[in-house]
Amino acid sequence: MSRPPLLSLCIPTYARPGPLAQLLESIAAQCTDDLEVLIAEDPSERDDTSPVVDKMRALIPGLRSWRNAERLKFDRNLIGLLAQARGEYCWLVSDDDVIESGGVAAVIAGLRTHGPVTGVTLNRNNYDSTLTTRIYGRPFHQRETRIFTNADEMFIGLLDQIGLLSCQILSRETCARVLGSAEVDAFIGSGYVQLFVMMRMMSLEPRWLFLADRCVGWRADNDSFVERGQLGRLRMDVEGYEQVAAAIFTRESETYRQALAEVARSHVRHHIVRAKLGGASWAYSREALSICVQHYASFPSFWLKTFPLLLMPRAGVRLARSGYQGLKQLLGW
């Protein structure tokens, strides 16, 4: 390309050739000169990702890809991608999601209308594991396009969305400043290095766009961190969000307390429901309670909204979940 693109789509991938093919097909239909696509593959015993990428090269002119010499895992793989990007903005994309039709155009229009910005958080559609059927998704707190100019307000207002990788776009220049600092090292391996980078960027240059257009198609039941196990996945959110909130806002701040209260009644609740529906044992409930009490013992929202789920049998959780979702859809919440 003769000039740097506006957007670099940064896709870390590991042993997901089928979902990756669907993602690349969704991108190929929307290619412009403002776009480049970068794919970094962590090596696995199966070597069936390269044929998928090679097949798409003619359809995605700005495609660059490489296979890491060793498995870097998510955080280091993502950081490596960001270092290679040429775009003014880097769109972080999970290899199992898709870009909705018109999503690229909506993002470019949003950046040109509201930019320059430190970053962007996008809206999404929720699909089943095959990406063929739209499913219910808990409505986000923020539903209309707006600019955040305060890091505390942005963190709380978008806390239910900023953990979704494919919904995040970062200013490459500001991102590079943060990645060049030593404090990033403490978050490598957490699975949420991007969350820390986003919030540190926002604290440095507080201008963050929430774009209400549904630009991303999110695939359910395909968690990249499933290898950590049910308790490990729960611990990842409990400890990851706590570490970021403490690093950016300090543990004595009101924003820190508000953030933990929100995580306790939403993110943690979600993981417990999924574990229960998946047949988690009572041993899981005991260990999950121990993890949560360490962080949320002083929050009524945990005891009132999340703790009761640990006591429910699987059938009770399924019934409560079905009734809750049905009521919210009926009322249009």
matplotlib code that plots the C-alpha trace (Angstrom):
import matplotlib.pyplot as plt

x = [0.0, 1.3, 0.0, -0.7, -4.3, -6.7, -7.5, -5.4, -7.5, -5.3, -6.3, -4.5, -5.4, -4.8, -6.2, -9.5, -9.4, -13.2, -14.2, -11.2, -12.4, -15.9, -14.2, -12.0, -15.0, -16.9, -13.9, -13.3, -16.7, -15.9, -12.3, -11.2, -7.9, -8.4, -8.0, -5.2, -5.5, -2.9, -3.0, -0.6, -0.9, 0.2, 1.5, -0.5, -0.2, -2.7, -1.3, -4.6, -4.7, -2.3, -4.5, -7.4, -5.3, -3.7, -7.1, -8.2, -5.1, -6.5, -9.7, -8.1, -5.3, -4.0, -3.6, -0.3, 0.2, 2.8, 3.2, 5.0, 8.1, 6.6, 3.2, 3.1, -0.4, -3.0, -1.4, 2.1, 0.6, -1.7, 1.2, 3.2, 0.4, 0.1, 3.8, 3.4, 0.3, 0.6, -2.8, -3.8, -6.1, -5.9, -9.1, -8.6, -10.5, -11.1, -10.6, -14.1, -16.2, -17.2, -17.5, -21.1, -22.1, -21.5, -19.4, -16.2, -17.9, -19.6, -16.3, -14.6, -17.4, -17.4, -13.7, -13.9, -16.9, -15.7, -11.9, -9.2, -10.0, -8.0, -10.1, -13.5, -15.8, -18.3, -21.8, -22.4, -25.0, -25.1, -25.2, -25.2, -22.1, -22.7, -23.2, -26.5, -29.0, -29.3, -29.7, -30.6, -27.9, -28.0, -28.4, -25.4, -25.6, -24.5, -26.7, -26.2, -23.2, -21.2, -17.8, -16.3, -13.9, -13.4, -11.7, -13.7, -17.0, -15.8, -14.7, -17.9, -20.1, -18.5, -17.5, -19.9, -18.4, -14.7, -13.8, -15.1, -12.0, -13.6, -15.4, -12.3, -10.3, -7.2, -5.2, -1.9, 0.3, -1.1, -1.2, 2.5, 3.3, 1.6, 3.1, 6.5, 6.1, 7.3, 3.9, 2.4, 4.5, 2.4, -0.6, 0.9, -0.6, -3.8, -5.8, -6.7, -3.5, -5.6, -8.0, -5.1, -3.7, -7.1, -7.6, -4.1, -4.5, -7.8, -6.1, -3.4, -5.7, -9.3, -11.4, -13.1, -15.9, -18.7, -20.2, -23.7, -23.7, -23.7, -20.4, -19.5, -21.1, -20.2, -20.1, -21.4, -20.0, -16.5, -14.4, -10.7, -9.8, -11.8, -8.5, -8.2, -11.2, -14.4, -12.7, -9.7, -12.0, -13.9, -10.6, -9.4, -12.3, -12.3, -8.6, -8.1, -10.7, -9.5, -5.9, -6.8, -9.1, -6.5, -3.7, -5.6, -7.8, -6.2, -8.0, -9.1, -11.2, -14.9, -14.5, -12.6, -15.5, -18.1, -16.2, -15.9, -19.6, -20.5, -18.1, -19.6, -23.2, -22.6, -19.3, -19.1, -22.8, -22.4, -19.5, -21.3, -24.5, -22.5, -20.6, -23.9, -25.6, -22.5, -22.9, -20.5, -20.2, -20.8, -17.0, -17.0, -19.5, -17.4, -14.2, -16.0, -17.4, -13.9, -12.6, -15.4, -15.4, -11.8, -12.9, -16.6, -17.5, -18.3, -20.6, -24.3, -24.8, -22.7, -24.7, -28.1, -27.6, -24.8, -24.3, -27.8, -26.8, -24.0, -26.7, -29.1, -29.1, -28.7, -32.4, -33.1, -30.5, -31.9, -35.4, -34.3, -32.3, -35.1, -37.6, -35.2, -34.4, -38.1, -39.1, -36.5, -37.4, -41.0, -40.4, -37.8, -35.0]
y = [0.0, 3.5, 5.0, 3.7, 2.4, 3.9, 0.5, -2.5, -5.6, -7.5, -11.2, -13.6, -17.2, -20.6, -23.9, -22.4, -22.8, -23.1, -20.0, -18.1, -18.8, -17.4, -14.2, -13.7, -14.2, -11.5, -9.2, -10.0, -8.7, -5.3, -4.6, -1.0, 0.8, 2.0, -1.6, -4.0, -7.4, -9.0, -12.6, -14.1, -17.9, -19.6, -23.0, -26.2, -29.8, -29.3, -27.2, -26.4, -22.6, -21.7, -23.1, -21.0, -17.9, -18.6, -19.1, -15.6, -13.6, -12.8, -11.6, -9.5, -7.4, -6.0, -9.4, -10.1, -13.2, -15.2, -18.3, -17.8, -19.9, -21.0, -20.6, -17.1, -17.5, -14.7, -11.7, -11.9, -12.8, -9.8, -7.5, -8.8, -8.0, -4.5, -4.0, -4.9, -2.8, 0.2, 1.6, 4.8, 2.6, -1.1, -3.1, -6.1, -9.1, -12.5, -15.4, -16.8, -13.7, -12.0, -8.4, -7.7, -6.5, -2.8, -2.9, -1.7, 1.2, 2.1, 2.1, 4.2, 6.7, 6.9, 7.5, 10.3, 11.9, 11.7, 11.4, 11.7, 9.5, 7.4, 4.3, 3.0, 0.4, -1.1, -2.6, -6.3, -8.9, -12.2, -15.5, -19.2, -21.3, -21.7, -18.0, -18.9, -17.8, -14.6, -15.2, -13.1, -10.9, -8.8, -5.2, -3.0, -0.1, 2.3, 2.0, 5.3, 6.7, 9.1, 10.3, 9.7, 12.3, 11.0, 7.7, 6.9, 7.4, 5.4, 2.5, 2.2, 3.0, 0.5, -2.2, -4.6, -4.2, -3.4, -7.1, -8.1, -8.3, -7.8, -4.7, -2.7, -0.3, 1.4, 4.4, 2.8, 5.7, 5.9, 2.2, 2.0, 4.5, 2.3, -1.0, 0.6, 1.0, -1.5, -1.6, -3.7, -6.7, -7.3, -8.0, -10.4, -13.8, -12.4, -12.6, -9.0, -7.1, -5.3, -4.1, -2.6, -1.0, 0.5, 2.0, 3.4, 4.9, 6.5, 8.0, 9.5, 10.9, 10.8, 10.7, 7.4, 6.7, 4.3, 3.5, 2.1, 0.5, -3.3, -3.9, -7.2, -10.7, -12.4, -16.2, -17.9, -21.0, -20.7, -19.2, -18.9, -19.5, -22.7, -24.6, -22.8, -24.8, -23.4, -22.2, -20.8, -18.8, -17.4, -16.5, -14.8, -12.3, -11.8, -11.1, -9.5, -6.8, -6.2, -5.7, -3.3, -1.2, -1.1, -0.1, 2.7, 4.0, 2.7, 0.4, 3.4, 5.0, 4.9, 3.9, 0.8, -0.2, 0.5, -1.6, -4.6, -4.4, -4.5, -7.4, -9.3, -9.0, -9.4, -11.1, -13.4, -14.2, -15.1, -17.5, -19.2, -19.7, -21.2, -23.5, -24.7, -25.3, -27.2, -29.6, -28.1, -30.0, -28.7, -28.7, -26.0, -23.9, -24.1, -23.1, -20.3, -19.0, -18.9, -17.0, -14.5, -13.8, -12.7, -9.8, -9.3, -10.0, -6.4, -6.0, -6.5, -7.0, -10.2, -11.7, -10.7, -11.4, -13.8, -15.9, -17.5, -19.1, -21.0, -22.7, -23.6, -27.0, -27.0, -27.3, -24.3, -22.2, -23.2, -22.2, -18.9, -18.0, -18.8, -16.8, -13.9, -13.7, -14.1, -11.3, -8.9, -9.6, -9.1, -5.8, -4.7, -4.2]
z = [0.0, -0.9, 2.3, 5.8, 6.1, 8.5, 10.2, 11.0, 11.9, 14.3, 14.6, 17.0, 16.2, 17.6, 16.1, 14.8, 11.0, 10.6, 12.6, 11.1, 7.6, 8.5, 9.9, 6.9, 4.6, 6.5, 6.0, 2.3, 1.5, 2.9, 1.9, 1.2, 0.8, 4.4, 5.7, 6.3, 8.0, 10.2, 11.4, 13.8, 14.3, 17.4, 16.3, 17.2, 16.4, 13.6, 10.7, 9.0, 9.5, 6.7, 3.9, 5.1, 5.1, 1.8, 0.2, 1.2, 0.1, -3.3, -1.7, 1.0, -0.7, 2.6, 4.3, 6.1, 8.2, 10.0, 12.2, 15.5, 16.1, 19.5, 21.2, 22.6, 24.0, 23.7, 25.4, 23.8, 20.4, 20.5, 21.5, 18.6, 16.2, 17.5, 17.0, 13.3, 12.5, 10.2, 10.6, 12.5, 14.5, 15.5, 15.6, 17.9, 16.5, 18.0, 15.5, 16.2, 15.7, 12.4, 11.2, 10.4, 6.9, 6.8, 10.0, 8.4, 6.7, 10.0, 11.8, 9.2, 9.2, 13.0, 13.1, 10.5, 12.2, 15.8, 15.5, 16.5, 19.5, 21.9, 21.1, 20.2, 21.7, 19.3, 19.8, 18.8, 17.8, 19.7, 17.9, 18.7, 18.4, 14.6, 13.9, 12.2, 14.8, 16.7, 20.4, 23.4, 24.9, 28.0, 26.9, 27.4, 29.8, 27.1, 24.0, 22.1, 20.4, 22.6, 23.4, 26.9, 28.2, 31.7, 32.4, 35.6, 33.7, 30.7, 32.8, 34.7, 31.7, 29.4, 31.9, 30.5, 27.0, 27.2, 27.9, 24.5, 22.3, 18.9, 20.0, 20.7, 18.5, 19.7, 18.5, 17.4, 18.5, 22.0, 22.3, 21.4, 24.2, 26.8, 25.5, 25.8, 29.5, 32.1, 33.9, 31.1, 32.1, 35.2, 33.0, 30.5, 31.1, 32.7, 29.5, 29.9, 28.9, 26.3, 29.0, 31.0, 27.8, 26.9, 30.4, 30.6, 27.1, 28.3, 31.4, 29.2, 26.5, 27.7, 24.5, 23.9, 21.4, 22.0, 18.6, 18.9, 15.4, 15.7, 13.8, 15.4, 15.3, 18.6, 18.7, 21.9, 23.6, 22.1, 24.8, 24.0, 27.6, 28.1, 28.7, 32.1, 33.3, 34.9, 38.0, 36.1, 33.8, 36.8, 38.5, 35.3, 35.4, 39.2, 39.3, 35.9, 36.4, 40.0, 38.9, 36.1, 38.4, 41.1, 38.7, 37.0, 39.9, 43.1, 45.6, 47.7, 44.9, 44.5, 40.9, 42.1, 44.3, 41.7, 39.2, 41.5, 42.4, 38.7, 38.0, 40.9, 39.7, 36.0, 34.8, 37.8, 37.7, 34.0, 34.7, 37.5, 35.4, 32.6, 34.9, 36.6, 33.3, 32.2, 35.1, 37.6, 40.9, 44.4, 44.8, 42.1, 44.1, 47.2, 45.4, 43.5, 46.7, 48.2, 45.2, 45.3, 49.0, 48.8, 46.6, 47.1, 50.7, 51.4, 48.4, 48.9, 45.1, 45.3, 48.2, 46.7, 43.0, 42.6, 45.7, 45.5, 42.2, 43.9, 46.1, 43.3, 41.6, 37.8, 37.1, 39.3, 37.5, 34.1, 35.1, 36.6, 33.6, 31.2, 33.2, 33.5, 29.8, 28.9, 31.2, 29.9, 26.2, 27.0, 28.7, 26.0, 28.5]

ax = plt.figure().add_subplot(projection="3d")
ax.plot(x, y, z, "-o")
ax.set_aspect("equal")
plt.show()
